[in-house]
Amino acid sequence: MKDKKHIPDKFIKPLFAGLCCSRCKNDFSENSFEILKTEGDIFICRLICEKCGKDFGEIILNINRHSQKHSALEIIEGPPPISYDDVIDAHRFIKNKLQ
């Protein structure tokens, strides 16, 4: 990884083995990453599907260049989406605080 403008596939393939583009299901490769900044083993990148162009925004990768094996990344589900009731409750709360 002497060239800091790309992350070789030998690091990308194991890390992203279980992940793909949520729009077109294309696998990610070294061409999917635009490195914005590096600091040692920390890479701040923009992740874009090279097949359909979906922009996943900025991601932070900590890649140990001396390690022979990297564990695959996993999707961590966030909280459930807000409901209509949540919006109504928030509206009532704000309205009561402004009175």
C-alpha positions in Angstrom: 0.0 0.0 0.0 2.8 2.4 -0.9 0.3 4.3 -3.2 -2.0 6.1 -0.8 -4.5 6.9 -3.6 -6.0 3.4 -3.6 -6.7 0.5 -1.4 -5.6 -2.8 -3.0 -8.2 -5.6 -3.6 -6.3 -7.9 -1.2 -7.7 -5.7 1.6 -11.1 -4.8 0.1 -12.2 -8.4 -0.9 -12.0 -9.9 2.6 -13.5 -6.8 4.3 -16.4 -6.5 2.0 -16.9 -10.2 1.2 -20.4 -10.2 2.7 -21.5 -6.7 1.5 -22.6 -5.4 -1.9 -24.4 -2.4 -3.4 -27.9 -2.2 -2.0 -29.3 -1.0 -5.3 -27.7 -3.3 -8.0 -26.0 -6.0 -5.8 -22.6 -5.4 -7.4 -19.6 -6.3 -5.3 -17.2 -3.5 -4.2 -13.7 -3.4 -5.5 -10.7 -1.0 -5.1 -12.3 1.2 -7.8 -15.4 1.8 -5.5 -13.3 3.8 -3.1 -12.1 7.4 -3.4 -9.6 8.1 -0.7 -10.2 11.5 0.7 -7.7 11.5 3.6 -5.2 9.1 5.2 -3.7 9.1 8.7 -1.5 6.1 9.2 -3.8 3.0 8.9 -6.9 5.2 8.9 -8.6 5.8 5.6 -11.4 8.3 5.1 -13.0 7.3 1.8 -16.1 7.9 -0.3 -17.8 4.7 -1.3 -19.5 4.7 -4.7 -20.8 1.7 -6.6 -18.8 1.5 -9.8 -21.7 -0.2 -11.6 -24.8 1.9 -10.8 -23.2 5.0 -9.3 -25.0 4.8 -5.9 -23.1 7.1 -3.4 -22.9 5.6 0.1 -21.1 8.7 1.5 -18.0 8.8 3.5 -16.7 5.8 5.4 -13.8 5.3 7.7 -11.6 2.2 7.4 -8.8 1.1 9.8 -6.7 -1.2 7.8 -3.7 -2.9 9.5 -1.3 -3.2 6.6 0.8 -5.7 8.4 -2.0 -8.1 9.2 -2.3 -11.2 7.0 -6.0 -11.6 7.6 -8.9 -9.2 7.9 -12.4 -10.1 9.2 -15.3 -9.4 7.0 -17.4 -6.3 7.9 -21.0 -6.8 9.0 -24.1 -4.7 8.6 -25.3 -3.3 11.8 -29.0 -2.5 11.8 -30.0 0.8 13.2 -33.2 1.7 15.1 -36.5 1.2 13.3 -37.8 4.1 11.2 -39.9 6.7 12.9 -43.6 6.2 12.7 -46.5 8.6 12.2 -47.2 8.4 16.0 -43.5 9.4 16.7 -44.0 12.5 14.5 -47.3 13.4 16.2 -45.7 12.9 19.7 -42.8 15.1 18.8 -45.1 17.8 17.5 -47.1 17.8 20.7 -44.0 17.9 22.8 -42.6 20.9 20.9 -45.9 22.7 20.9 -46.2 22.2 24.7 -42.7 23.5 25.3 -43.3 26.7 23.2 -46.4 27.7 25.2 
